[in-house]
Structure formats: structure tokens, C-alpha cells
Amino acid sequence: MSLSDYIPSKCSKTMSCSEDWIGVGKKCFYFSDTRNWTASKRFCSSQGSELAQIDTQRIW
């Protein structure tokens, strides 16, 4: 699977984000599968961001 499998095609990259971050709407997302939850939360905090929380299986 690639990153594009997680982002619906109807969403456009409208946000200008830092390198390695993906812009969707008015948000920037960073995807990593190499960190556990604690390390991910610490990384997000160091970037001035928050860990994303997925509340539903529904795709936009």
C-alpha cells in the first residue's frame, strides 16, 4: 500500500506543508509506521502538532 491509498482522490492538496508532510484541506499530516504511540506523540509535540485521532471508518 502506498500513502495515496489512504487519501481519497477527491481531496486536493491545498495546504502548503513542510517536506514529508501531506496537505489535505487545511491540515498537514505526517505518516510514519516506524514509531510506537508514545514516540509518535513525542514527535508530534516537538513539531508543534498533535497526534491525529481517527473517530470513524468513514472516508470523507
C-alpha positions in Angstrom: 0.0 0.0 0.0 1.1 3.5 -0.7 0.3 6.7 1.0 -2.1 7.6 -1.8 -4.3 4.6 -0.7 -5.2 6.5 2.5 -6.1 9.8 0.9 -9.3 10.0 -1.1 -8.8 11.2 -4.7 -11.4 13.9 -4.3 -9.2 15.6 -1.7 -6.8 18.1 -3.1 -3.5 19.2 -1.6 -4.4 22.7 -0.8 -2.2 23.3 2.2 1.5 24.1 1.8 3.2 21.8 4.2 6.8 21.1 5.3 8.8 18.4 3.5 7.5 14.8 4.2 4.1 16.2 5.3 1.0 15.8 3.2 -1.5 18.7 2.9 -5.2 17.8 2.9 -7.7 20.7 3.0 -6.4 23.0 5.7 -4.4 20.4 7.6 -0.9 18.8 7.3 -0.4 15.1 8.0 2.8 13.1 8.6 2.6 9.4 8.2 5.0 7.1 9.9 4.9 3.4 10.6 8.3 3.2 12.4 7.2 4.8 15.8 5.1 3.5 18.6 2.3 5.6 20.1 4.5 7.2 22.8 7.3 8.1 20.3 4.8 9.4 17.8 3.1 11.7 20.4 6.5 13.0 21.5 7.5 13.6 17.8 4.2 15.5 17.2 4.8 17.7 20.3 8.3 18.5 19.1 6.8 19.7 15.8 4.1 21.8 17.5 1.4 19.4 16.3 -0.9 16.8 17.7 -1.3 13.1 17.0 -4.3 12.6 14.7 -7.3 10.7 16.1 -9.4 8.6 13.8 -13.0 8.5 15.1 -14.7 6.7 12.2 -14.0 4.3 9.4 -16.0 6.5 7.0 -13.9 8.1 4.3 -14.8 11.7 3.6 
